[in-house]
Amino acid sequence: MIEIINLLKSYIIGSETIMAVDNVSLNISGGDFITIMGHSGSGKTTLLSLIGGLTKPEKGAVIIKGTELWSISDNDLSELRNQNMGFIYQFSSLIPTLNVLENVLLPTAFSKKKNNAQDYALELLNIVGLGNRQTSYPSQLSGGQQRRVAIARAFINKPQILLADEPTGDLDEETEAEILALFKKMNIEQKITFICVTHSSEIAKKGNIQYRMTSGVLTSIDKT
């Protein structure tokens, strides 16, 4: 489903060149649950952004379902992301002027998948434990509650691929376990392909396939 070929991305900070992603290649099959563990600054967030078509690599290619992301127009790339991917960012990034239900429904404004969207949004809010907060605004929610809204939003278009950047970073231990169980359920039952980056070894162990990223270099973790 996803083919990553020799990705390279660097940043210049002052007089220093930082290699964020250093010649990374990876093949991801449909239904995989990939976790990538690394410390802050290891390049894992940049790699996720490259895979999602949010950042353009200096070299290399990202091919999703046979389409190389940077060979198509910006409009086509936006549509591909909207129709095929869900994103959970490191920060919740909710729109403060929209209520909880409207925030979850936001990706459907740009999607062809509008049938029963509101019913599904309410179902997702119930799943993440916020069914009674649909008319609340982000300022009325805790950080953990905002994160749960963002998680519901990521699923609203029923993506085939879900990219998650520290998805449980501000959740309590019990809610984190519930959300990770939801991810595994969606992975198994709906065959959603998950790529999750994390600094937590415990979360990383949830992946069927595990990697470690260090200074832009990706290496496989042998589960045995």
C-alpha positions as a printed Julia matrix, in Angstrom:
224×3 Matrix{Float64}:
   0.0     0.0    0.0
   2.8     2.44   0.9
   6.26    2.36  -0.63
   8.9     4.71   0.77
  12.08    4.99  -1.27
  15.32    6.63  -0.11
  13.7     9.59   1.61
  16.0    12.45   2.51
  15.1    15.63   4.39
  17.41   18.08   6.15
  17.08   21.44   7.86
  19.59   24.24   8.24
  19.77   25.7   11.74
  22.3    28.51  11.91
  25.46   27.18  10.35
  24.54   23.55  11.01
  22.73   21.12   8.69
  20.47   18.72  10.59
  19.63   15.47   8.79
  16.05   14.84   9.92
  15.39   11.86   7.64
  18.43   10.09   6.29
  17.89    7.78   3.3
  14.84    5.97   4.72
  13.18    3.18   2.72
  10.17    1.19   3.92
   7.38   -0.96   2.52
   4.07   -0.95   4.4
   1.3    -3.39   3.57
  -2.4    -2.76   4.02
  -3.47   -3.6    7.56
  -0.02   -3.21   9.1
   0.26   -1.57  12.53
   3.62    0.22  12.41
   5.16    1.94  15.42
   8.25    4.12  15.2
   9.97    4.95  18.48
  12.47    7.73  18.96
  13.5    10.57  21.22
  12.56   14.19  20.53
  14.56   15.4   17.54
  15.13   11.92  16.12
  13.24   12.73  12.9
  10.15   10.61  13.47
   7.67   13.49  13.13
   9.37   14.66   9.94
   9.15   11.13   8.52
   5.44   11.0    9.33
   4.94   14.36   7.61
   6.77   13.09   4.51
   4.64    9.93   4.39
   1.48   12.03   4.7
   2.45   14.36   1.85
   2.63   17.37   4.16
   6.37   17.9    3.65
   8.24   17.46   0.38
  11.46   15.44   0.54
  14.71   16.68  -0.92
  15.2    13.26  -2.47
  13.28   10.01  -2.67
   9.66    9.08  -3.2
   6.49    8.19  -1.33
   4.12    5.99  -3.32
   0.63    5.36  -1.96
  -1.67    2.94  -3.79
   0.47    3.33  -6.89
   0.59    7.14  -6.87
   3.82    9.02  -6.17
   2.75   11.92  -3.97
   4.89   14.61  -5.54
   4.08   13.7   -9.14
   0.51   15.03  -8.86
  -1.0    18.49  -8.46
  -1.55   20.13  -5.09
  -5.31   19.7   -5.49
  -4.98   16.0   -6.31
  -2.59   15.53  -3.38
  -5.07   17.22  -1.03
  -7.86   14.96  -2.31
  -5.7    11.85  -1.93
  -4.96   12.77   1.68
  -8.58   13.59   2.42
  -9.95   10.4    0.9
  -7.32    7.97   2.16
  -5.65    9.32   5.31
  -6.53   10.33   8.83
  -4.11   12.44  10.87
  -3.63   12.73  14.62
  -1.17   15.53  15.22
   1.1    16.06  18.21
  -1.23   18.87  19.27
  -5.02   18.66  19.07
  -5.31   21.62  16.64
  -9.05   22.09  17.11
 -10.82   25.11  15.63
 -11.79   27.25  18.66
 -14.91   28.75  17.03
 -16.37   25.32  16.2
 -18.03   23.06  18.76
 -16.96   19.46  19.34
 -19.32   17.94  16.76
 -18.38   20.56  14.15
 -14.68   19.93  14.74
 -15.13   16.19  14.19
 -17.15   16.82  11.03
 -14.7    19.37   9.59
 -12.81   16.96   7.24
 -16.12   15.98   5.62
 -16.48   19.53   4.29
 -13.78   18.67   1.76
 -14.83   15.05   1.21
 -17.14   13.11  -1.05
 -17.92   10.82   1.9
 -20.84   12.74   3.38
 -23.45    9.97   3.78
 -24.49    9.66   7.43
 -21.45   11.7    8.47
 -23.19   13.27  11.46
 -24.4     9.9   12.74
 -20.89    8.51  12.45
 -19.41   11.57  14.17
 -21.75   11.03  17.11
 -20.82    7.35  17.19
 -17.12    8.25  17.28
 -17.69   10.78  20.07
 -19.43    8.1   22.09
 -16.52    5.75  21.46
 -14.0     8.28  22.81
 -16.26    9.1   25.75
 -17.46   12.54  24.71
 -20.95   11.83  23.44
 -22.36   14.29  25.98
 -20.01   17.14  24.96
 -20.94   17.53  21.3
 -22.04   21.17  21.71
 -19.08   22.18  23.9
 -16.27   24.36  22.53
 -12.55   23.51  22.8
 -12.02   26.16  25.49
 -14.5    24.27  27.67
 -12.55   21.0   27.43
  -9.45   19.71  29.16
  -6.33   18.97  27.12
  -7.1    15.25  27.25
 -10.67   15.81  26.07
  -9.44   17.94  23.18
  -7.11   15.12  22.2
 -10.01   12.67  22.15
 -11.96   15.02  19.84
  -8.95   15.11  17.52
  -8.82   11.3   17.53
 -12.52   11.1   16.6
 -11.92   13.64  13.83
  -9.14   11.49  12.37
 -11.58    8.62  11.79
 -14.52   10.6   10.36
 -13.71    9.98   6.67
 -13.11    6.26   7.33
  -9.47    6.41   6.2
  -7.48    3.47   4.94
  -4.31    4.91   6.51
  -4.0     6.62   9.88
  -0.89    8.63  10.76
  -0.51    9.36  14.46
   2.1    11.61  16.08
   2.29   10.92  19.83
  -1.48   10.24  19.79
  -1.89    9.73  23.54
   0.6    12.32  24.74
  -1.74   14.21  27.06
  -4.11   11.42  28.08
  -4.27    9.76  31.47
  -3.18    6.14  31.73
  -6.7     4.69  31.66
  -7.81    6.74  28.65
  -4.55    5.96  26.85
  -5.27    2.24  27.22
  -8.81    2.75  25.89
  -7.6     4.71  22.86
  -4.88    2.17  22.04
  -7.49   -0.59  22.28
  -9.65    1.41  19.83
  -6.71    1.7   17.44
  -6.14   -2.06  17.54
  -9.86   -2.7   17.03
  -9.97   -0.41  13.96
  -6.78   -2.0   12.67
  -8.15   -5.53  12.97
 -11.8    -5.03  12.08
 -11.55   -2.29   9.43
  -8.04   -3.15   8.2
  -6.9     0.44   8.72
  -3.14    0.77   8.29
  -1.62    2.56  11.29
   1.7     4.39  11.4
   2.27    5.69  14.91
   5.34    7.59  16.1
   6.05    7.76  19.81
   8.78    8.24  22.4
   7.13    5.6   24.61
   8.49    2.07  24.53
   5.2     0.78  25.95
   3.18    2.3   23.1
   5.77    1.14  20.57
   5.23   -2.45  21.72
   1.61   -2.25  20.5
   2.82   -2.33  16.91
   2.91   -5.56  14.95
   5.98   -4.11  13.23
   8.29   -1.89  15.25
  11.05    0.52  14.27
  13.42    2.85  16.04
  14.56    6.19  14.65
  17.85    7.76  15.68
  19.28   10.92  14.09
  17.16   10.41  10.98
  18.07    6.75  10.5
  15.32    4.12  10.69
  16.13    0.64  11.99
  13.9    -2.38  12.59
  13.29   -3.64  16.11
  13.39   -7.42  16.39
  10.42   -8.38  18.59
  11.99  -11.71  19.42
